[in-house]
Amino acid sequence: MTGAEFTLEGADAFASSLDAAARDLEVMAPEDAGRIVAQRASVGAPKLTGTLARSITAQTAPATVLVGSDLEYAPVQEFGSGAHNITAQPYLIPALENSAAQVLEAYTAEADKVMAQVHGT
């Protein structure tokens, strides 16, 4: 039996689009993931006035989703303060824990979009 010869057309385009997908996946941070966690955190935040709940935002950056509040007392509500005898009322960590399945779905959907861009020609 002799060896067969073949030409693979589109190999360069495939390799290039696969490299681009790999770069996109490295820095992927779906806005949906942040929105899901932020909404849950807002619902679970202590609500004396509602200011904390309204201040919770989600921001995306390469490979990062940041959910939180810029209010000075937000960390004290989440973690408490022994110095001031304030009991923790966690709202961010439980929001993330309770959103794990939806966050995974958001990342999976985003990864599917990225991989759909891989092509050979």
N, C-alpha and C positions, 0 to 999 in steps of 0.2 A: 504494500500500500504506500502510495506516495503522499507527501504532505500537500495540503490544499492551501492555496493562497487566497487571501481576501483583503478587501479594503474596507475599513470602517469609516464611513462618511459621518461627519458631524462630531468627531471625537474632540476636536478643539473647543467647539461650542459647548459640548457636554461638560468637559473639564472646567471651562471658564464659569459656566452657570453653577456647577457644583461647588466651586471655590467661593463664589458669591453667596450661595446659600449657607455654606459653613460659616462665613463671616457674619451673615445676618443672624444665624442661630446663636452665635456667641454673645451677641449684644441684645438679644430679644428681650423685650420687656413690654408685654401687652397692656395697653391701657385698660382693657376689660378687667384684668386681674386687680389692678389698683382700685378701679371703680367698685368692684364687688366687695373688697375688704373695707373700703372707706364707707360704703353704705351700711354695712353691718356694724362697723365701729360707731357710726353716728347713732344708730338705733340703740346700741348697748351703752353709750356714754351716759354718765350721771347727768341728770337734767334739772338742776336747781333753777337755772334760768334758760337753758338750752343753748347758751353761747358756745360751750365746748362742742356739743354735737354739730352745730352749724359750722364750726371752724375746721373740721376734719376734711383734709384734702388728700388727693392721690396725685403723685407726680411720677412720670417715667423718665428715665435716663438710660443710656446704654447699659444693658444687663441689670438694671435696678428699677424696682418699683418702690417708691417711698410713700407711706401712708402715715399721716399724723396731723398734729395741730401745732401751730406756732405760739399758742397761748402759753404764758409762763407757768401756769399751774397745771397744764396737761400732764406732765410726767408725774406730778404729785398725785393726781387722781389715779393714774395707772399703777403706780408702784407704792403709794403711801409715803409717809414721812414720820419716822420715829421721833425726830427732833420736835415735831409739832403735834405729835399724837394723832396723826391723820391715817385712817385705815385705807388701804389700797382698794380701789374700785376699778379693776381691770376692764378695759373695753377694747383695746387694740389687739392684745394677744388672743383673747377669745374670738375676736372677729376673724383673725387670720386662721386660727385653728378650725373654726366653723365654716370657713370658706375654702378649705383645702381642695375639695373635689371640684368646685367651680373654678378655682385658680388653675388647677391642672387642665381642665377643659379649655380655658382661655389660652394657655400655653400650647396645648395640642392643636387648637384651631389656628393659632399663629404659625406654628411649625408646619402645618399642612399647607398654608398659603405660601410660605417660603419654599417648601419642597416642590410645589406646583410650578415654580419658576425654573426648575431644572429641566433642560431640554438638550437635544442633540443637534438640532439644525435650526 
